[in-house]
Amino acid sequence: MLDGLRQFIADIVSPDVEKVLFDESDYRLAATALLIHVVSLDGEPTAKEKRKLHSLIETRFKLDPGTADQLIASATRAEGDAVDLYRFTSVIMREVDEAGRLRIVEMMWEMVFADGKVTEFEDNVLWRAADLLGISGRDRIELKHRVAESQGRADKADAAT
């Protein structure tokens, strides 16, 4: 009994990062899984893409680095188990308003542009995901151009449109 009390106190004083759970109904898990899907489309993510993913997760979801690591690990497992985008977009549709869904599509574009180019396959996946998220084609393209311009890649956005 004393060991149980010690463990309880230890958990309160210094909670184990592994105990932070992001379940399947958490829109942050769904959004991060979409980002991982996008960044993995053209092969193994580069160090630059991994840094961008971490940065986006930490800043947009206001998470500390350890919690962001946990979310990315959980989302990587979820993305690996998924058979389609609907698993994630349906959660986001239930939990996030239109402005939030626009931000998620913008984050996806930021991940696409992280390696400096947009492939037709990435463009197609963004089109499908945005459509499932209820984002118009016009808004999707506008977000693409906005992200491209902010990263100094307007010419590459036009070439892939």
NORQUI-V742679 format. One record per residue. N is the residue number from 1. RES is the residue in one small letter. OMEGA is omega as a letter, one per 30 degrees, with the letter a starting at -180 (NA if undefined). Layout:
# NORQUI-V742679
<<N | RES | OMEGA> <N | RES | OMEGA>>
This chain:
# NORQUI-V742679
<<1 | m | l> <2 | l | l> <3 | d | l> <4 | g | l> <5 | l | l> <6 | r | l> <7 | q | l> <8 | f | l> <9 | i | l> <10 | a | l> <11 | d | l> <12 | i | a> <13 | v | l> <14 | s | a> <15 | p | l> <16 | d | a> <17 | v | a> <18 | e | a> <19 | k | l> <20 | v | a> <21 | l | l> <22 | f | a> <23 | d | a> <24 | e | l> <25 | s | a> <26 | d | a> <27 | y | l> <28 | r | l> <29 | l | a> <30 | a | a> <31 | a | a> <32 | t | l> <33 | a | l> <34 | l | l> <35 | l | l> <36 | i | l> <37 | h | a> <38 | v | a> <39 | v | a> <40 | s | a> <41 | l | a> <42 | d | l> <43 | g | a> <44 | e | l> <45 | p | l> <46 | t | l> <47 | a | l> <48 | k | l> <49 | e | l> <50 | k | l> <51 | r | l> <52 | k | l> <53 | l | l> <54 | h | a> <55 | s | l> <56 | l | a> <57 | i | a> <58 | e | a> <59 | t | a> <60 | r | a> <61 | f | l> <62 | k | a> <63 | l | l> <64 | d | a> <65 | p | a> <66 | g | l> <67 | t | l> <68 | a | l> <69 | d | a> <70 | q | l> <71 | l | a> <72 | i | l> <73 | a | l> <74 | s | a> <75 | a | l> <76 | t | l> <77 | r | a> <78 | a | a> <79 | e | l> <80 | g | l> <81 | d | a> <82 | a | l> <83 | v | l> <84 | d | a> <85 | l | a> <86 | y | l> <87 | r | a> <88 | f | a> <89 | t | l> <90 | s | l> <91 | v | a> <92 | i | l> <93 | m | a> <94 | r | a> <95 | e | a> <96 | v | l> <97 | d | a> <98 | e | l> <99 | a | l> <100 | g | l> <101 | r | l> <102 | l | l> <103 | r | l> <104 | i | l> <105 | v | l> <106 | e | l> <107 | m | l> <108 | m | l> <109 | w | l> <110 | e | l> <111 | m | l> <112 | v | a> <113 | f | a> <114 | a | l> <115 | d | l> <116 | g | l> <117 | k | l> <118 | v | l> <119 | t | l> <120 | e | a> <121 | f | l> <122 | e | l> <123 | d | a> <124 | n | l> <125 | v | l> <126 | l | l> <127 | w | a> <128 | r | a> <129 | a | l> <130 | a | l> <131 | d | l> <132 | l | l> <133 | l | l> <134 | g | l> <135 | i | a> <136 | s | l> <137 | g | l> <138 | r | l> <139 | d | l> <140 | r | a> <141 | i | l> <142 | e | l> <143 | l | l> <144 | k | a> <145 | h | l> <146 | r | l> <147 | v | l> <148 | a | l> <149 | e | a> <150 | s | l> <151 | q | l> <152 | g | a> <153 | r | a> <154 | a | a> <155 | d | a> <156 | k | l> <157 | a | l> <158 | d | a> <159 | a | a> <160 | a | a> <161 | t | NA>>
